[in-house]
Amino acid sequence: MYMNAPPPPYYAVIFTNQLSDNDQGYEEMGNAMFKMALEQPGCLGVESCRDSQGLGITVSYWQDEKSISAWKKSAQHMVAQKRGIEQWYEHYELRVAKVERAYSGPEGRRVE
């Protein structure tokens, strides 16, 4: 899914994870969290992919840090986080970054 984001600045939450062998229920919860994130105030969009070995990257985009914090503290999201830690993820990394510049293309590409 490609996101049509507003002009920067905005924030990106980058969640990289390796699924464990015990991923029963993960796909359903992931789909529910994807949909729920898009309904959160301040969420600008989500992009996600997973390879055949279970390595996944999800990037969610947010208007501000307050919106990110509210999403992290959502009760349903907290349940998913707990289950991920206890069952689904062999390992994960989470990074929050401020997007200062963004480009798309090739039709709108700018070279600086």
Number of C-alpha atoms within 10 A of each C-alpha: 8 9 11 9 13 10 11 12 14 19 22 24 18 18 16 19 20 18 20 16 11 11 13 11 11 17 10 10 17 12 11 14 15 17 12 15 23 16 12 15 14 19 20 20 20 19 14 15 12 14 9 6 9 16 17 16 19 18 19 22 27 27 20 15 17 12 16 22 10 13 20 14 10 14 11 14 17 13 11 18 15 11 15 20 12 10 17 21 20 16 13 15 10 12 10 15 12 16 14 10 9 11 10 10 7 7 6 8 10 9 5 3
